[in-house]
Structure formats: C-alpha cells, structure tokens
Amino acid sequence: MTGSLVGVLGGVGPLATAYFLQRVVVSTEADRDQDHVDMVVLNHATIPDRTAFVLGRSDEDPAPVLANDARRLQRFGVDFLVMPCNTAHYFTQQVLDAISVPFVSIIDVTVEAALARVPGLGKAGLLATAGTVASRVYHDAFAARGVQVLTPDDADQAAISTVIYDQVKAGQPADVDVLRAVAGRLVERGAGVVVLGCTELSVAAVDHGLLDEPPFLDSMDQLVRATIVTAGHRVREERQPRTAPVRSS
C-alpha cells in the first residue's frame, strides 16, 4: 500500500512523540511492513518551552524554531505535517506561514471528534498545560462550534501540572486517580466530554487504559487516527493491547 509521507514536528515532548509514533503503528490496519504509514520525524527536544513562553515566564520564543523545523521537513519532501503537542499549536500560524504543504491540527480533529461523540455538545472539559489553557486554542476552536470550555480551578490545574511535568515528563508513574477526580469535577459542572489536551496526559492514558474510559477524549488518539487516514491508510478499529515504549521506573 502506498500513501503520503508524513512529517512529524516532534520532541515536544520526546516521550509523547515516541508514544504518538507507536500509536500510529499499532492503530494502522496492516498485515506487513509495507502496509504502514511512512513518516519522517524531527524529534527536536531542545525547542524552547512552550508553556513558559505563553505564560510570559520566558522570552525564548519557540515559534521561529518550530517554523524552521517545518521548513526542514517540507524540504525533505513530506506531503503534510502533524505536531503531537497541544500547547505548540499556539504557534500554528507561524508554522503555516513557513510551509506550503497541509498541516493537520490536533486541536481541530479533537474538536470534531468531541462533537461527533456527543451530538448537541454544550460544554467540554479540558485537562491541559497552563499554557494551553491560557492560549485558549481549545476555547476558540470549541467556541466557533458553539461549545463552552470548562477548565479546572487553580488547585486542580496545579494537580494536572504536577502529573504533566513532575510525573510524565520526568519519567515517573502518572497518578491517573488525579485525572479521574479532576475530570469528575468537570463533569459535575456540565462537561459532556473531557479532553485530554496534552500529549503527556495521552501518555498516561495509554499506560493506564483511559483511551476508552468515559468521559475522556484523548487528543493524541484523535491525531493518530487523522494522520493514518490523511496518509491514505485505514485505522485498525479493534484496539490493540496497551503496549507502550519501555520506560524507566
């Protein structure tokens, strides 16, 4: 089977990129190596911190680096780009200005999936970095479809940040009970679905089997599916075992 060549703007963060690649492989309908998606991955881990810049805690702008990486992938000959990082989508316009090939947005495909899952969706919960919350990339995308975004209070947001930065990014086990508890409070406030809007939270979702657990909707899972389909392949609908890249304990 032949299809498009996918360019992956990766390294933001590295573990999330590794999980994204693995999920594309296990989620593609394939009987042999040649049936899988062709990808070129730029795992640029030293890109400046996205959340720190969005929140004004750093003057190191990730946008020029992301734009240059997008150009590098386009010169390689990719047919379209994806970026398995939600916060980095704050810089989507700079990436688009740097390339002429299509860009598949994790934000857009996740919003579409939420609307498809819950017809008439009025409110969606969001678990993400403080940078993604502050950037309002999900707020704006959902608002364009008439959906209100609910975010955790300060204490719950701090707990989510701990899972993202002190646990997943640091290579430590994720406390998924925290995710369940915070998501439950968003549901109590009226959220019909709770988006895991950070690919580090997606890592926790894969490790702990949350991909099919209500009320969660995982953004990486939606980008994986969109990547496979856009590349001209088919999604394997039967879920694979929750295998994941080897991690140190």
Beta strands, then each sheet from edge to edge (+ up, - down):
strand 1: 5-10
strand 2: 38-43
strand 3: 80-82
strand 4: 103-104
strand 5: 123-127
strand 6: 148-150
strand 7: 193-196
strand 8: 216-218
sheet 1: 2+ 1+ 3+ 4+
sheet 2: 6+ 5+ 7+ 8+
end
